[in-house]
Amino acid sequence: MDVERFAMLVGERLRRPRRNERRSRGERLADALASLVRSGDLLAETRLPSERALGAALGMSRGTVASALDQLAADGLVERRHGSGTYVRPVAAVDPPPPPGSGPDGAPDTGTGPGADPHTGSASRRDPSADTPEPIFSRWIREGTVVVDLAKSVVPDASLLPRLDLTVEDLLDVHPADGYGLLGETRLRELLAEHPAPPGYGPDRVLVVAGAQQALHLTADTLLAPGDRVLVEQVTYPGLLAAVERFGGVPVIVPGDRYGWSPDAFAEAVERHRPAFAFTMPVHNPTGAVAADRRVRALASVAREADTLLVEDRSLADLVLTDGPPPPVPSAAAYAPDHTVCLGSLSKTMWGGLRVGWIAAHEPVFARFVQAKRRTDLATSALDQRLAVALLADPGAAGRRDAWRRDLRVRRDHLADLLAGQLPEWSWSLPAGGMSLWVRLPGADGEAFADTARRHGVAVSPGAVFGPPGGTAAADRIRLSFGWPEPVLAEGVEMLATAWAEHRSRR
């Protein structure tokens, strides 16, 4: 572990001493290190830097660091191995301190604190040996401190947003005035129907939602009953898998190639499984493949003839990374409008903090989505919608999308060059769209390497979270975002190279 980067992580957890602080520097350091262990930022079997090296990096004496590590060892958080160093113990072996009011020295335990069984109210601790899969989002996006985050394919900050001459009164000029517009702002639905929704959907068939993830949640809520089948590709978006799992659906993998499903395999799967819906992404996440019109038309024909619903996630449809102006991304809605539901978000071209997404569908299914929205949250934030109206209506909106695509193309090529130079064993296909590289690790498990990389300060998305249950196509993969500026990508690849060298040495 690089001691300077580790000291940076520790420093972020070290609280500045309060006036009249009674605790020693060693006690405060022990608290900071314990916080890193309990949060999962320091994984089991991580070897900590030596007392001397960590003390020098933090500006503390070796004795201060030693006292902190001794305290962690006494608490069971680390193990001091003679002649080898100090190692983090497995979190499952560590008894977390009882929250205030839940132990024998506090108020009586009501059975509603952490660890309480939601049905019986009695406290329980998860058996670490229980064969319960970790939730998809917990495996994919881990909270905690990292130096470079290549796991999230997101717009890095709000710099894509222009300066707008908006007043508070402009943002509050909503209809209806109480802010509970179930379908969404009329002007926003008009703008979304023009772009990014594909042609064929009027404003009265567009529902405004709180981001693409809510759109997927509402899709599962609207279309699934427990046990229903959902057709998916060999690798697909984890947010869809989480929503299907939440509502009791069963993902079914349909074979295909790098461009999506084989039409023949799709037709066979539809006939065999009679799915509630089939999920597609014309600009794929995580692979970045862009669907061809011929393939989309063939799949739409199958769906129309079999009376099967296609759900098309167009969140990345504006991010085709061609040299010049990108061609329109095809939609099944052009060939099977009554059998296609489209959804998307503004987060990939504007900013993730703007929680505005959309669903477009024809009747009768559109009315079912509206009812699902009503029972979920009544309405999307009126303030977010008013800001989205101003951003979409701004004359410079199309030019900013073009500039963002150009930036992504440069950053994609930069990340690929860095990986080719420092990690030549890794392989990938340069994506035609999207925001990430889908990388194969030779002879390695992507999830295990993601843990190693995190110990070195860089987060990556393990490929396994993109694979439906029972699939093995993604086990040796990771997804790396290239949305960050070039200097950040360079630092991230340097960390990945160090992590890979350590990971290979342990195989």
C-alpha positions in Angstrom: 0.0 0.0 0.0 1.4 3.4 -1.0 2.0 5.2 2.3 1.4 8.7 1.0 -2.0 7.8 -0.4 -2.9 5.9 2.7 -1.9 8.9 4.9 -4.3 11.0 2.7 -7.2 8.6 3.5 -6.3 8.7 7.2 -6.0 12.5 7.2 -9.5 12.9 5.8 -10.8 10.9 8.8 -8.7 12.7 11.4 -10.8 15.2 13.2 -9.1 18.5 14.0 -8.6 18.7 17.8 -11.3 20.6 19.6 -10.5 23.3 22.0 -9.7 21.8 25.4 -9.3 18.4 23.6 -8.5 15.7 26.2 -7.8 12.8 23.9 -4.2 12.2 22.7 -3.1 12.2 19.1 -2.8 8.4 19.3 -6.4 8.1 20.4 -7.6 10.3 17.6 -5.5 8.4 15.1 -6.9 5.1 16.4 -10.5 6.5 15.8 -9.6 7.4 12.3 -8.1 4.0 11.5 -11.1 2.2 13.1 -13.4 4.3 11.0 -11.7 3.1 7.8 -11.8 -0.5 8.9 -15.5 -0.5 10.0 -16.6 1.4 6.8 -15.0 -1.3 4.6 -12.5 1.1 3.1 -9.7 -1.1 4.5 -10.5 -4.6 3.5 -9.5 -7.8 5.3 -5.8 -8.8 5.0 -4.8 -5.3 4.0 -1.2 -4.8 5.3 -0.9 -1.4 6.9 2.2 0.8 6.4 5.0 0.4 9.0 4.8 2.5 12.1 7.8 4.6 11.1 6.6 5.2 7.5 3.1 6.1 8.6 4.4 8.4 11.3 6.6 10.3 8.9 3.7 10.7 6.4 1.3 11.9 9.1 3.9 14.1 10.9 3.5 11.9 14.1 6.0 10.0 16.1 6.5 6.3 15.7 5.3 5.9 19.3 2.0 7.7 18.6 1.3 5.4 15.6 2.3 2.3 17.7 -0.1 3.3 20.4 -2.9 3.7 17.9 -2.3 0.3 16.3 -2.1 -1.3 19.7 -5.5 0.1 20.5 -6.9 -1.3 17.2 -5.4 -4.7 18.0 -7.0 -4.7 21.5 -10.4 -3.9 19.8 -9.9 -6.8 17.4 -9.7 -4.6 14.3 -6.2 -5.5 13.3 -3.7 -8.3 13.9 -0.1 -7.6 14.8 2.0 -10.3 13.1 5.5 -10.6 14.4 8.1 -9.9 11.7 5.4 -9.4 9.1 3.5 -6.3 10.0 0.0 -5.2 10.9 -3.0 -6.6 9.0 -6.7 -5.7 9.0 -8.9 -8.5 10.4 -12.1 -9.7 8.7 -14.9 -7.3 9.5 -17.2 -10.3 10.3 -14.9 -11.2 13.1 -15.1 -7.7 14.7 -17.9 -7.0 17.1 -19.1 -3.4 16.4 -19.6 -1.2 19.4 -23.2 -1.0 20.6 -25.0 2.1 19.6 -25.9 4.5 22.5 -29.0 3.3 24.3 -28.9 -0.2 23.0 -26.6 -1.9 25.5 -26.9 -2.9 29.2 -25.4 0.5 30.3 -27.8 2.6 28.2 -31.6 2.7 27.7 -33.4 -0.6 27.2 -32.9 -2.2 23.8 -36.2 -1.7 21.9 -35.2 -4.0 19.1 -35.4 -1.3 16.5 -31.7 -0.5 16.2 -29.1 -1.8 13.8 -29.3 -5.6 13.5 -32.9 -5.8 14.5 -35.1 -8.3 12.7 -37.7 -6.2 10.8 -40.4 -8.8 11.4 -39.8 -9.9 15.1 -38.1 -6.7 16.4 -35.5 -8.8 18.1 -31.8 -8.1 17.6 -29.9 -10.5 15.4 -26.5 -10.6 13.7 -26.0 -11.8 10.2 -24.3 -15.2 10.0 -21.2 -14.5 7.8 -21.4 -18.1 6.5 -25.0 -17.7 5.3 -25.3 -18.2 1.6 -27.0 -14.8 1.0 -25.8 -12.8 -2.1 -24.7 -9.3 -1.4 -27.1 -6.7 -2.9 -26.1 -5.6 -6.4 -25.6 -2.0 -5.6 -23.5 -2.8 -2.5 -21.1 -4.8 -4.7 -21.1 -2.2 -7.5 -20.9 1.2 -5.8 -19.2 1.0 -2.4 -19.3 4.0 -0.2 -16.1 5.3 1.4 -13.0 7.3 0.5 -11.0 6.6 -2.7 -8.5 8.8 -4.4 -9.7 8.1 -8.0 -13.2 6.7 -8.7 -13.3 5.0 -12.1 -16.3 2.9 -11.0 -19.0 5.5 -11.7 -19.6 6.4 -15.3 -20.9 9.9 -14.6 -20.4 13.5 -15.5 -17.7 14.4 -13.0 -19.2 17.7 -11.9 -21.6 20.5 -12.8 -19.3 22.2 -15.2 -21.4 21.2 -18.2 -24.2 23.4 -17.0 -24.2 26.9 -18.3 -24.7 30.1 -16.3 -28.4 30.8 -16.4 -30.1 34.0 -15.6 -32.7 32.4 -13.3 -34.4 33.9 -10.3 -36.0 32.1 -7.4 -39.3 33.2 -8.9 -38.5 31.5 -12.2 -37.8 28.2 -10.4 -41.0 28.5 -8.4 -43.2 29.3 -11.4 -44.6 25.8 -11.5 -47.9 24.4 -12.7 -49.9 23.3 -10.7 -48.8 25.8 -8.1 -48.7 23.2 -5.3 -45.9 21.4 -7.1 -47.7 18.0 -7.4 -47.8 17.6 -11.2 -48.0 13.9 -11.6 -47.0 13.7 -15.3 -44.4 16.5 -15.0 -44.2 20.1 -16.2 -46.0 20.5 -19.5 -43.1 22.5 -21.0 -40.5 19.9 -19.9 -42.6 17.1 -21.4 -42.7 19.1 -24.7 -38.9 19.5 -24.7 -38.3 15.8 -23.8 -40.6 14.7 -26.6 -38.5 16.7 -29.0 -35.2 15.4 -27.6 -34.0 13.0 -26.2 -37.1 10.8 -26.6 -37.2 9.2 -30.1 -39.7 10.4 -32.7 -43.3 9.2 -32.3 -44.1 10.2 -28.7 -46.0 13.4 -28.1 -45.8 15.3 -24.8 -48.9 13.5 -23.5 -47.1 10.2 -23.7 -44.0 11.3 -21.7 -43.8 10.9 -18.0 -41.2 12.8 -16.0 -39.4 10.7 -13.3 -36.6 11.2 -10.8 -33.7 9.8 -13.0 -33.3 6.7 -15.1 -33.0 4.5 -12.0 -36.5 5.4 -10.9 -37.6 4.8 -14.5 -36.3 1.2 -14.2 -37.9 0.8 -10.8 -41.2 1.9 -12.2 -40.8 -0.4 -15.2 -40.4 -3.4 -12.9 -43.3 -2.2 -10.6 -45.6 -1.7 -13.6 -44.8 -4.8 -15.7 -43.7 -7.6 -13.3 -45.5 -10.1 -11.1 -43.4 -12.4 -9.0 -41.9 -15.1 -11.1 -42.3 -13.3 -14.4 -39.4 -13.6 -16.9 -37.4 -10.7 -18.2 -35.1 -11.2 -21.2 -31.6 -9.6 -20.8 -28.3 -9.8 -22.6 -25.3 -11.7 -21.2 -24.1 -8.5 -19.6 -26.6 -5.7 -18.7 -27.1 -2.7 -16.5 -27.0 -3.6 -12.7 -29.8 -1.1 -12.0 -32.2 -3.1 -14.1 -31.2 -6.3 -12.4 -31.7 -4.8 -9.0 -35.2 -3.6 -10.0 -36.2 -6.9 -11.4 -35.0 -8.7 -8.2 -36.9 -6.1 -6.1 -40.2 -7.0 -7.7 -39.7 -10.8 -7.9 -38.8 -11.1 -11.6 -36.4 -13.6 -13.0 -33.8 -12.5 -15.6 -33.3 -14.8 -18.5 -30.1 -14.5 -20.6 -30.5 -14.5 -24.4 -27.4 -15.3 -26.4 -26.0 -12.7 -28.8 -22.8 -11.1 -30.1 -21.1 -7.8 -29.3 -23.9 -5.9 -31.0 -26.7 -7.5 -29.0 -29.2 -10.3 -29.3 -29.3 -12.7 -32.2 -32.8 -12.2 -33.7 -33.2 -15.9 -34.0 -32.2 -16.5 -30.4 -34.5 -13.7 -29.3 -37.4 -15.2 -31.1 -36.8 -18.6 -29.6 -36.5 -17.1 -26.1 -39.7 -15.1 -26.5 -41.5 -18.3 -27.6 -40.1 -20.4 -24.8 -40.3 -18.0 -21.8 -43.2 -15.6 -22.7 -41.5 -12.7 -20.9 -43.1 -9.7 -19.2 -40.7 -7.6 -21.2 -37.3 -7.7 -22.9 -34.6 -5.1 -21.9 -32.4 -3.4 -24.5 -29.8 -0.6 -24.6 -29.1 0.8 -28.1 -25.9 2.3 -26.7 -24.9 -0.4 -24.3 -23.7 -0.2 -20.7 -21.1 -1.5 -20.0 -19.7 -2.4 -23.4 -20.3 0.9 -25.3 -21.6 -1.0 -28.4 -24.0 1.0 -30.6 -26.9 -0.9 -32.1 -27.3 -1.1 -35.9 -30.6 -0.1 -37.4 -30.9 -3.5 -39.2 -30.6 -5.4 -35.9 -33.0 -3.1 -34.1 -35.6 -3.5 -36.8 -35.3 -7.3 -36.7 -35.8 -7.4 -32.9 -38.8 -5.0 -33.2 -40.4 -7.3 -35.8 -40.1 -10.3 -33.5 -41.5 -8.3 -30.6 -44.5 -7.1 -32.7 -45.3 -10.5 -34.1 -45.1 -12.2 -30.7 -46.9 -9.4 -28.8 -43.9 -8.9 -26.5 -42.9 -5.6 -24.9 -39.5 -4.1 -25.5 -38.1 -1.7 -22.8 -35.4 0.4 -24.4 -33.0 2.3 -22.1 -31.7 5.3 -24.1 -29.7 7.0 -21.2 -26.5 6.9 -23.3 -28.1 7.5 -26.7 -26.5 11.0 -27.0 -23.0 9.7 -26.4 -22.0 8.1 -29.7 -18.3 9.0 -30.0 -17.9 9.5 -33.8 -15.5 11.9 -35.4 -18.2 14.1 -36.8 -21.8 14.6 -36.0 -23.2 11.3 -34.8 -26.0 9.5 -36.7 -29.3 9.1 -34.9 -29.3 6.0 -32.6 -32.1 3.7 -33.9 -35.1 2.9 -31.8 -37.5 0.0 -31.8 -40.2 2.5 -31.4 -39.8 3.3 -35.1 -40.8 -0.2 -36.1 -43.0 -1.5 -33.2 -44.3 1.7 -31.5 -47.1 -0.1 -29.6 -44.6 -2.7 -28.3 -41.8 -0.3 -27.2 -41.3 1.6 -23.9 -38.4 4.1 -24.0 -36.7 5.6 -21.0 -33.7 7.8 -20.3 -32.1 10.5 -18.2 -30.4 13.9 -18.4 -27.6 12.8 -16.0 -25.2 11.6 -18.7 -25.2 14.8 -20.7 -25.8 17.4 -18.1 -25.2 16.3 -14.5 -26.1 13.4 -12.2 -27.2 15.8 -9.5 -30.1 16.9 -11.7 -32.5 14.0 -11.0 -34.6 14.2 -14.1 -35.5 11.2 -16.2 -38.3 10.2 -18.5 -40.5 7.3 -19.7 -42.2 7.4 -23.1 -44.9 4.8 -23.9 -48.2 4.5 -25.7 -51.5 3.5 -24.2 -52.6 1.3 -22.5 -49.2 0.7 -20.9 -48.6 4.5 -20.3 -51.5 4.7 -17.9 -50.0 1.9 -15.9 -46.7 3.7 -15.6 -48.6 6.8 -14.4 -50.3 4.8 -11.7 -47.0 3.3 -10.6 -45.5 6.8 -10.4 -48.5 8.0 -8.3 -48.0 5.3 -5.7 -44.2 5.8 -5.6 -43.7 9.5 -4.9 -46.7 11.5 -6.3 -44.5 13.8 -8.4 -40.9 14.6 -9.4 -39.2 17.6 -7.8 -40.7 20.8 -9.3 -37.4 22.7 -8.8 -35.4 20.1 -10.7 -37.9 20.2 -13.5 -37.8 24.0 -13.8 -34.1 23.9 -14.0 -34.3 21.1 -16.7 -36.6 23.3 -18.7 -34.2 26.1 -18.7 -31.2 23.9 -19.6 -33.0 22.1 -22.5 -34.5 25.3 -23.9 -31.1 27.1 -23.8 -29.9 27.9 -27.3 -26.4 26.4 -26.5 -27.7 23.0 -25.3 -26.9 21.1 -28.5 -23.5 22.7 -28.8 -22.6 21.7 -25.2 -23.7 18.1 -26.0 -21.4 18.1 -29.0 -18.5 19.5 -26.9 -19.1 16.8 -24.2 -19.0 14.1 -26.8 -15.7 15.4 -28.2 -14.2 15.5 -24.7 -15.3 12.0 -24.0 -13.8 10.8 -27.3 -10.4 12.4 -26.3 -10.6 10.9 -22.8 -11.6 7.5 -24.1 -8.5 7.4 -26.3 -6.3 8.8 -23.6 -7.4 6.0 -21.1 -6.9 3.4 -23.8 -3.4 4.6 -24.5 -2.5 4.7 -20.8 -3.7 1.1 -20.3 -1.9 -0.1 -23.4 1.3 1.4 -22.1 1.1 0.4 -18.4 -1.1 -2.7 -18.4 -0.5 -4.4 -21.8 -1.9 -7.7 -20.6 -5.4 -6.3 -20.3 -7.7 -6.3 -23.3 -10.8 -4.4 -24.5 -12.6 -3.3 -27.6 -12.6 0.5 -28.1 -16.3 1.5 -27.5 -18.2 3.4 -30.1 -20.3 5.1 -27.4 -20.9 5.5 -23.7 -18.5 6.5 -21.0 -16.5 3.4 -20.1 -14.1 0.7 -21.2 -15.2 -2.9 -20.7 -11.8 -4.5 -19.8 -10.9 -8.2 -19.6 -8.3 -9.2 -17.0 -6.2 -12.3 -18.0 -6.7 -15.2 -15.6 -8.2 -13.0 -12.8 -11.5 -12.5 -11.1 -12.8 -9.0 -11.6 -14.5 -8.7 -8.2 -11.3 -9.8 -6.3 -9.2 -7.3 -8.3 -11.7 -4.6 -7.5 -11.0 -5.2 -3.8 -7.2 -5.0 -4.4 -7.6 -1.8 -6.5 -9.6 -0.2 -3.8 -6.8 -0.8 -1.3 -4.6 1.2 -3.6 -7.0 4.1 -3.7 -8.8 3.5 -7.0 -12.4 2.2 -7.4 -13.5 0.1 -10.4 -16.7 -1.6 -11.2 -16.4 -5.4 -11.0 -17.8 -7.1 -14.1 -19.8 -9.6 -12.1 -22.4 -7.0 -11.1 -23.3 -6.6 -14.8 -23.9 -10.3 -15.2 -27.4 -11.8 -14.5 -27.5 -14.7 -12.0 -26.2 -17.9 -13.6 -24.1 -16.0 -16.2 -20.3 -16.2 -16.3 -19.5 -13.8 -19.2 -18.4 -11.0 -16.9 -16.4 -12.7 -14.2 -13.0 -11.7 -15.5 -14.1 -8.1 -16.4 -14.0 -4.7 -14.9 -15.6 -1.5 -16.1 -13.5 1.7 -16.1 -15.0 5.1 -16.6 -13.3 7.6 -18.9 -15.5 10.5 -17.9 -12.8 12.2 -15.8 -10.2 14.7 -17.1 -6.9 13.3 -18.4 -4.8 14.0 -15.3 -7.2 12.0 -13.1 -7.2 9.1 -15.6 -3.4 9.1 -15.5 -3.3 8.9 -11.7 -6.0 6.2 -11.8 -4.1 4.0 -14.2 -0.9 4.4 -12.2 -2.8 3.1 -9.2 -4.3 0.3 -11.2 -0.8 -0.8 -12.4 0.4 -1.0 -8.9 -2.7 -2.9 -7.7 -2.3 -5.3 -10.7 1.3 -6.0 -9.8 0.3 -6.9 -6.2 -2.7 -8.9 -7.4 -0.6 -11.0 -9.8 2.0 -11.7 -7.1 -0.7 -13.3 -4.8 -2.2 -15.6 -7.5 
